[in-house]
């Protein structure tokens, strides 16, 4: 694993390669990117750490979105953020606090943000020269795109 790494990025090139924009006869205008989360307090499939619990599992981490940032939090503590650059599409996952890992026998146990199909999407909006726009989306939550590896002793 990548011990000590607190953030990971989906590069602009990787994001842009997921789409095939076409401006049509009106000519090029602009391309923008956004994250779309369907709802508030969305269950992430991840948990906080609770040292007092027998297995260490704390409260469920839920997702909420404000603008270009989706925050995973539990009990008033932010555990991670997903941030998008609306111009380039670059997406950064930043770990702010430890998340719970259930496999205590594996120092590199990996847990994934696990959401239903279409709950978290990356959206590309293409606007042509006269202002017409169309959008396309790629699912980011259903396939374990975002993962956290445990940083434990080996």
LINHU-V966780 format. One record per residue. N is the residue number from 1. PHI is phi in whole degrees, 0 to 359 (NA if undefined). OMEGA is omega in radians with two decimals (NA if undefined). Layout:
n: (N N)
phi: (PHI PHI)
omega: (OMEGA OMEGA)
This chain:
n: (1 2 3 4 5 6 7 8 9 10 11 12 13 14 15 16 17 18 19 20 21 22 23 24 25 26 27 28 29 30 31 32 33 34 35 36 37 38 39 40 41 42 43 44 45 46 47 48 49 50 51 52 53 54 55 56 57 58 59 60 61 62 63 64 65 66 67 68 69 70 71 72 73 74 75 76 77 78 79 80 81 82 83 84 85 86 87 88 89 90 91 92 93 94 95 96 97 98 99 100 101 102 103 104 105 106 107 108 109 110 111 112 113 114 115 116 117 118 119 120 121 122 123 124 125 126 127 128 129 130 131 132 133 134 135 136 137 138 139 140 141 142 143 144 145 146 147 148 149 150 151 152 153 154)
phi: (NA 255 303 87 277 255 210 216 231 272 296 302 297 296 296 297 291 281 236 227 290 224 275 82 293 284 89 294 232 220 233 231 230 208 260 231 249 274 115 236 51 281 298 263 82 246 226 288 262 232 300 280 280 304 260 82 281 257 293 294 273 246 252 220 241 228 61 270 235 250 246 262 217 208 57 81 251 275 257 199 228 244 233 245 272 292 273 261 90 301 244 242 257 242 275 257 207 295 256 285 239 281 269 284 268 239 292 241 304 245 238 242 294 238 232 291 304 81 285 232 233 258 247 251 245 252 241 275 298 259 99 289 227 215 233 224 228 237 287 247 257 276 248 66 300 255 229 238 267 288 250 246 294 265)
omega: (3.14 -3.10 3.08 -3.14 -3.06 3.09 3.09 -3.06 2.89 -3.04 3.10 -3.13 3.12 3.13 -3.08 3.14 3.13 -3.05 3.09 -3.04 3.07 -3.10 -3.14 -3.03 -3.11 3.10 -3.06 3.04 -3.12 3.04 3.11 -3.10 3.08 2.96 3.11 3.09 -3.09 3.08 3.09 -3.07 -3.12 3.12 -3.07 -3.02 3.13 -3.08 3.02 3.06 3.07 -3.11 -3.12 3.14 -3.11 3.14 3.11 -3.10 3.11 -3.09 3.08 3.08 3.14 -3.09 3.03 -3.09 2.97 -3.14 -3.08 -3.06 2.99 -3.10 3.02 -3.06 3.06 3.08 3.12 3.12 3.07 -3.11 3.09 3.05 2.94 -3.10 3.11 2.98 -3.02 3.14 -3.06 -3.07 3.13 -3.13 3.14 3.03 -3.13 3.08 -3.10 -3.14 -3.09 3.00 -3.08 3.05 -3.04 -3.09 -3.09 3.12 -3.08 -3.12 3.11 3.08 -3.12 3.05 -3.04 2.93 -3.02 -3.09 3.06 3.12 3.06 -3.11 3.09 -3.13 3.00 -3.03 3.00 3.09 -3.13 3.11 -3.12 -3.01 3.14 2.99 3.07 -3.13 3.07 -3.11 3.03 -3.07 3.05 -3.14 3.12 -3.01 -2.99 -3.02 3.11 -3.13 -3.10 -3.06 3.05 3.05 3.08 3.05 -3.12 3.10 -3.13 NA)
